[in-house]
Amino acid sequence: MNTPAPHTPDAPRDLVGIGIGPFNLSLAALADPLTGLDAVFYDQRPGFRWHPGLLIDGARVQVPFLADLVTLVDPASPWTFLNHLRARERLFPFYFAERFHIERAEYDAYCRWVAENLPALRFHHQVDAVRWNPERALFEVDFTQLDAGGEAEALGRTHTRNVVLGIGTEPHVPDPLRPLVEDPAVPVVHAADYLRHRDTLLAAGHVTVIGTGQSGAEVFLDLLRHRPAGRERLHWLGRTGALAPMEYSKLGLEHFTPDYTRYFHGLAEPVRDRLVAAQWQLHKGIDADTTAAIHDELYRRTLDGGWPDTTLTPGVHVRTAGRIAATQVELHLEHEQQKTRSRLTTDAVVLATGHRERPLGRLLAGLDPYMRRDSSERPRVDDRHRLVLDPSVTGSVYVQNAETHTHGVGTPDLGLAAWRSATILNDLTGREPYPLPARTAFTTFGLDGGLPQIPSARHHRALTPLVDGI
């Protein structure tokens, strides 16, 4: 771990990070050993947590453990997942467990270990505004320091040459269900809060899970496993036309490589928008192990005859919803293909309706005059993950997980975290502390680049033969 030089209060920082999720945590971990780089990262939360409401027993991260915060660009870093295991004296048990995909709770524990040991992180700091100061040619970052209870304790301001936004995503609630979520008397919760409400949901007479992606599948499976056979009373529905498996073929996964990200960024805006919508199965399907576990559990409940009291219906969307008396919800449904409509009365609803990128407008209102936008009024982002700003702004604002419209489906993928962080640090420092590979996929995306680049063979130093008898 690098011991940073003491920061002079009036001196500008080289980098201020806003938000400490996995992506900015990756950036902080890779920035840590870079001497001479003065960086600080702010987050309003009291500490790191990664989707705590979905840390369901047995739920696994959908990328291999090598997609940790640093390994894919610096496997010798002290902040690798394997070094975390070593520090916790768990390396041998992990070796014998033979797990390539770890549980979500274990990934969360790893990230918390990194967060607790990096000196550049400042929790309990809520960033309120970012502005460009043309006189000083610096960004001004205003923040509120919070006490242990989350109340304002002090105001502060930091000046910095560069900013990186890593404010992440927020739970998405469809408009027809928003009034029910906002009513505390009605048991309608987003899957992001599932574990906090799990006991209430298990006690409910009938539960409906809306959303047929991975989180919906995990919630449905957990509820199914903990409700009595023959009295499950579960309904699972979603808009997709099928309970579709996630695309997980080896060549299909090359859509999550730097090669594809660069290709996607070079496409015309309308083409990119069509592709993002069409490629949902690359990241919004259900992994094969989860679908198999659901089928196994349903099949097990038929062994004594009869069928479990469950209904699984894809291709359905909720038109409207309302409360019946004080304890039930009525969902007005429409089938996408049949165009038929029906009503479903239920005692509780879990919205596994995903997350959306947090809007940047409020935080970056002070930069609005300098920002360049596309035809849909979204911020333009260049190939180095920087907001495209007026040339008079000499600093850079980098974004992490806010550029799906310019960089494609790999934007929220953990497997590209270290590569994007290294790209940002290489650009920020003007040197190459993290050399990156020229080619990362066997697939050649597009024709305009000519023949694919074939890296030259690496020549290794010849080994001296062992002497006989040694």
Secondary structure, 3 states (H helix, E strand, C coil): CCCCCCCCCCCCECEEEECCCHHHHHHHHHHCCCCCCCEEEECCCCCCCCCHHHCCCCCECCCCCCCCCCCCCCCCCCCCHHHHHHHCCCHHHHHHHCCCCCEHHHHHHHHHHHHHHCCCEECCEEEEEEEEECCCCEEEEEEEEECCCCCEEEEEEEEECEEEECCCEEECCCHHHHHHHCCCCCCEEEHHHCHHHHHHHHHCCCEEEECCCHHHHHHHHHHHHCCCCCCCCEEEECCCCCCCECCCCCCHHHHHCHHHHHHHHCCCHHHHHHHHHHCHHHCCCECHHHHHHHHHHHHHCCCCCCCCCEEEECCEEEEEEEEECCCEEEEEEEECCCCCEEEEEECEEEECCCEEECCCCCCCHHHHHHECECCCCCECECCCCEECECCCCCCEEEECCCCHHHHCCCCCCHHHHHHHHHHHHHHHHCCCCCCCCCCCCCCCCCCCCCCCCCCCCCCCCCCCCCCCCC
